Amino acid sequence: MDLRKRKVNELILIVLISADLSSWFMVLFMDKRYALNYSLIWMFIMTVQIMSKVFFGVLVYNLYKEAYTDMLTGLHSRRYFYKRVLNKKIKPPFSLLLIDIDNFKSINDTYGHVVGDFILRQFADILRSKARKDDIIARWGGEEFVMALPETNIDEAFNIADAIRKAVEGHCFCCEGVTCSITVSIGIASIDGRANIDDIEQFFVTADKALYKAKENKNYITVAKM
């Protein structure tokens, strides 16, 4: 029914939101002596529609942020890394860093999780400071982190890894009256422009094996070339 042909004094607007965020409206009205202006009614409808879309836009953004952000460190989550890197075909040169904080369990056992969480957050800040614009950093789980380095050969990847290792080794972590230092072990997998790889999972396994060898020495970097 065309509202312009009705005299409306009272308006009840019910907004129905579908799962795909589109809006539908049910309008109930009553004839009265003095009619509401049609333009005001339409403006009210449009305002509610805009507000509903803004509300759900914010809701979707927050859900996205929670799903793809590690809430402790603020880095990308493992799920985000899968979406951005592991589910796509990589273009060489490309390098991957797997980074593990040495003996982190003993830190939690000795000083507690408050200190442990503080160290993880500061460590994440160090990773951010060493990352370049297109690098992707994520918390892989626990005290293990991953960095994807697009257009980066094996030598460049090693330099970045060593800069991280030195920065962590030289950093003093202070929290709750506790001062401690940590070291990291880093495994690197790298593919150059002459190679080809279709299985990104295997590429990740290679980096994981390199990390395992690095952890045998602690405060060490091991490189594996595909």
Helices and strands as residue ranges (DSSP letters): G 3-5, E 10-17, E 23-30, H 38-68, H 78-81, I 82-86, E 94-101, H 104-111, H 113-130, E 136-141, E 144-150, H 154-169, E 173-175, E 178-180, E 184-191, H 200-217, E 221-225
